[in-house]
């Protein structure tokens, strides 16, 4: 089977959707499939042949849902895209976030293959302005889809509100082996003091503001803990650093960007992983990574996170945007090593359900189902 995996996002920049696509590629190759990735790129020459990336369109930053999406806004990609689709003659064209501007919609317009879409986004309250105001125009691309996947029930509820139909729920996966393998903790953070770990972009919707406020409360109760903040630098990060300096909040380490191997090592340095996002999370890959590493969680009780973590089993769910609730949960787990250990073990078991080999096989089985249905439809015509 020859498969195209299409991303709307700059493939030269790491991100949740791009990481999802890369894991699908690796597992599809292992299963004997032929794969290409089609995506915009800010650095086309940086992609190695073994990555199998066909860069189409330059990426620019566009504000979206409290973040910045790096997408291609070029309307002149059609000639190259048409040539690629004709030359490659894909059996399956799998478009991720198919209504993101503008490459995915061009792919759907030009593709004669079996077209599959994965919808990753979720939003608290189930409303999306782009879908609301653009749904009549987007329906023409929606009708080009033979199969539809949502990564979670919240993601399905968001898109199906505007575009009703059947959605196969197939979750994000996690590289269990990478995160569960024992790694030596970083020596500078291995002094017997408990470490609380945050992983993510330092954006407003990730709730770092409330985490810092909560950590200030924690330090008043128990002075030992340290807060490790791992994530690429952003404009918001400067404000967080300034707040920490002005309030003289001790033991906050802004680590910055880390490599994939270092990320797993930070998990094995941590005693608790915290995710205080305020909303718009469809599932939370950071939660899966923490669970695979056997770390207990303290996370916001938002729909996407609550679909992964059960309160009192793999971690504690707390009220979003409530620093006091977050602090109380952290203090509770810091005081109970047995509970932390039990939750970490429960998380490891739960993470097994999200192994990338299982997720990829489910996606591949769905492709085969769609191929069968397409062939059966042609035979009855």
Secondary structure, 3 states (H helix, E strand, C coil): CEEEEEECECCCCCCHHHHHHHHHHHHHHHCCCEEEEEECCCCHHHCCHHHCEEECCCCEEEEECCEEEEECCCCCCHHHHHHHHHHHCCCEEEEECCCCCCHHHHHHHHCCCEEEEEECCCCCCCCCHHHHHHHHHHHHHHCCCCEEEECCHHHHHHHHHHCCCCCEECCCCECHHHHHCCCCCCHHHCCCCCEEEEECCCCHHHCHHHHHHHHHHHHHHCCCCEEEEECCCCHHHHHHHHHHHHHCCCCEEEEECCCHHHHHHHHHHCCEEEECCCCCCCCCHHHHHHHHCCCEEEEECCHHHHCCCCECCCEEEECCCCHHHHHHHHHHHHCCHHHHHHHHHHHHHHHHHHEHHHHHHHHHHHHHHHHHHHHHHHHHC
